[in-house]
Amino acid sequence: METVTTDVLALERQVCFALAVTNRAVLAVYRPLLEPLGLTHPQYLAMLALWEHRTSDRPPLTVKQIAVALQMDSATLSPMLKRLEALGLITRTRSSSDERATHVELTADGRALRTRALEIPPAVVARLGVAMTELEELRSVLTRINAAALAADAAAV
């Protein structure tokens, strides 16, 4: 009986490869849906964080808080927020109590854009042709993998 040896370095067996190509493919699905909103995918993610926080009785988010929510470096996020401000979707103001902090708030146009963005998630689901339960399970697994990877990276330091 012949034994088949599986190459652990085979490209198709690599989780990193599957994640990388899937990421590009899924972002390509988002691109034409976000174009009419005038947003790139990273800008959309920032807007999602702001829309989620939008209630008037809460203090505005800071750049640092948005960076933490998006698991992104503040230095990478700041130019993106500057572009969103130029589009008239947000305002950025220095905190009066802490000059190191910059508050980010939605403008009326930024709040109104949320209504149009409500069409994005169901359109993505339809274009992917995958059951919502499968996508929810995938998100759950990816969230666990992300947490494990962050913990492993922190432990390595």
C-alpha positions in Angstrom: 0.0 0.0 0.0 1.4 3.4 -1.1 1.4 6.2 1.5 0.6 9.6 0.2 2.6 12.3 1.9 1.0 15.7 2.2 3.3 18.6 1.7 2.7 21.0 4.7 4.2 23.8 2.5 1.7 23.3 -0.3 0.2 26.7 -1.2 -3.4 25.5 -1.2 -2.9 24.2 2.4 -1.9 27.6 3.7 -4.4 29.5 5.8 -2.5 32.7 5.1 -3.0 32.2 1.4 -6.7 31.4 1.7 -7.2 34.5 3.8 -5.2 36.7 1.5 -7.0 35.7 -1.7 -10.4 35.7 -0.1 -9.7 39.2 1.3 -8.9 40.5 -2.2 -11.9 38.8 -3.7 -14.4 40.0 -1.1 -13.0 43.6 -1.2 -13.6 43.4 -5.0 -17.3 42.6 -4.3 -17.5 45.7 -2.0 -15.7 48.1 -4.4 -18.6 48.7 -6.9 -21.1 48.8 -4.1 -19.2 51.5 -2.2 -18.4 53.6 -5.3 -21.8 55.3 -5.4 -21.3 56.3 -1.8 -17.9 57.8 -2.6 -16.2 55.5 -0.1 -13.2 53.1 -0.2 -13.5 50.0 1.9 -11.3 51.4 4.7 -13.3 54.6 4.8 -16.5 52.5 5.0 -15.1 50.7 8.0 -14.4 54.0 9.7 -17.9 55.2 8.9 -19.3 52.0 10.3 -17.5 52.6 13.6 -18.8 56.2 13.7 -22.4 55.2 12.7 -22.4 52.6 15.5 -21.4 55.3 18.0 -23.7 58.0 16.6 -26.1 58.6 19.5 -26.2 62.2 20.6 -25.8 61.5 24.3 -22.4 59.9 23.9 -19.2 61.9 23.7 -17.6 61.9 20.2 -15.1 59.2 19.4 -11.4 60.1 19.4 -9.0 59.1 16.6 -7.4 56.7 19.0 -10.7 55.0 19.9 -11.5 54.5 16.2 -8.0 53.1 15.6 -8.6 50.6 18.4 -12.0 49.6 17.1 -10.6 49.1 13.6 -7.4 47.5 14.9 -5.4 50.1 12.9 -2.5 52.4 13.6 -3.6 56.0 14.4 -0.9 57.2 11.9 -2.6 55.2 9.1 -6.1 56.2 10.2 -5.5 60.0 10.3 -5.0 60.6 6.6 -8.1 58.6 5.9 -10.1 60.7 8.3 -8.7 63.8 6.7 -10.2 62.6 3.4 -13.5 61.8 5.0 -13.5 65.4 6.4 -12.7 66.8 2.9 -15.7 64.8 1.6 -17.9 66.6 4.3 -18.8 63.4 6.1 -17.0 64.1 9.4 -15.4 66.9 11.5 -12.2 66.6 13.5 -11.6 68.9 16.4 -8.9 69.0 19.1 -10.1 68.1 22.5 -10.3 71.1 24.8 -9.4 68.9 27.8 -6.5 66.9 26.1 -4.7 68.6 23.2 -3.3 65.2 22.2 -6.8 63.9 21.4 -8.8 64.6 18.3 -12.6 64.1 18.4 -14.3 62.8 15.3 -18.0 63.5 14.7 -20.3 62.8 11.8 -21.7 65.7 9.9 -25.3 65.8 8.7 -24.1 64.4 5.4 -22.2 61.7 7.2 -25.3 60.7 9.2 -27.5 60.7 6.1 -25.0 58.5 4.2 -25.9 55.7 6.7 -29.3 55.3 5.1 -27.8 54.6 1.7 -25.2 52.3 3.3 -28.0 50.1 4.6 -28.1 48.5 1.1 -24.5 47.3 1.3 -24.7 44.3 3.6 -27.6 42.6 1.8 -26.0 43.3 -1.6 -22.7 41.7 -0.5 -24.6 38.6 0.8 -26.5 38.4 -2.5 -23.3 38.7 -4.6 -21.4 36.1 -2.5 -24.3 33.6 -2.8 -23.5 32.2 0.6 -26.1 31.6 3.3 -26.2 34.2 6.1 -25.7 31.5 8.7 -22.4 30.5 6.9 -21.3 34.1 6.8 -22.1 34.5 10.5 -20.2 31.3 11.4 -17.2 32.5 9.3 -17.2 35.9 11.0 -17.2 34.1 14.4 -14.3 31.8 13.4 -12.3 34.7 12.0 -12.9 36.7 15.1 -11.6 33.8 17.2 -8.6 33.4 14.9 -7.9 37.1 15.1 -8.0 37.1 18.9 -5.6 34.1 19.0 -3.2 35.7 16.5 -3.2 39.0 18.5 -2.6 37.0 21.7 0.2 35.0 20.0 1.8 38.2 18.7 1.6 39.8 22.2 3.1 36.7 23.8 6.0 36.8 21.4 7.0 40.3 22.4 
